[in-house]
Amino acid sequence: MSAEPPPSPADVKLGQAVNVDGLVIRPLVVIEDSRCPANARCVWPGQVRLRAEWVREGPDQIIELTSGHPLQLADGMLTLTDVRPVRMTSEKIAPKDYRFGFKFAGGL
């Protein structure tokens, strides 16, 4: 039995910890998914708000990320860069089906 390979920072499931250029992040729950469905016309593109855990030495910290809005963490900025699957007007996305992409810019 082989261990599952670590996730890529571009393809992370809820509950799965990922190393994003030195930060370990675990997405916990989608708080909001107001993205415009792909099969609709919207005046606002919407956003995703995600509660996540920053796993670190010392106590872990619960953080909230909003798609496209960098969050200051440690010595840089963490961004929720991608959320899949795309929304459709006729379908509800199950929590197990979400995939997230992260980027960390910073560090010395």
C-alpha positions, 0 to 999 in steps of 0.5 A: 500500500503506497501513501497518497502523494502530497497535494499540489498547491493548485489542487487542494481538497477541503481538509487536505493540508498543502505546503504552499512555498513554506506555508502549510494551509488546510482548507476547512470550509467554504463560507461563501461561494457567490461566483457568477454561474458559468451559464448566467449573466451577472453584474458582479463576478462574485467571490469565494470565502474560505475558512482555512487553518494555517498549520505552524509551529506553536498554535495553528491559526484559523484564517479566512481567505477571499478569492483574489484578495491576498492575505498577509501571513508570515513574511508574505501574502497568501492568495486563493487563486483558483476555485473549481468546479465552476458554478452552474445555475442548476447544480449545487457543488458538494463540499467534497467536489471543491478544489482550490489553488493557492499562491504565496508571494514573499519570504526572504 
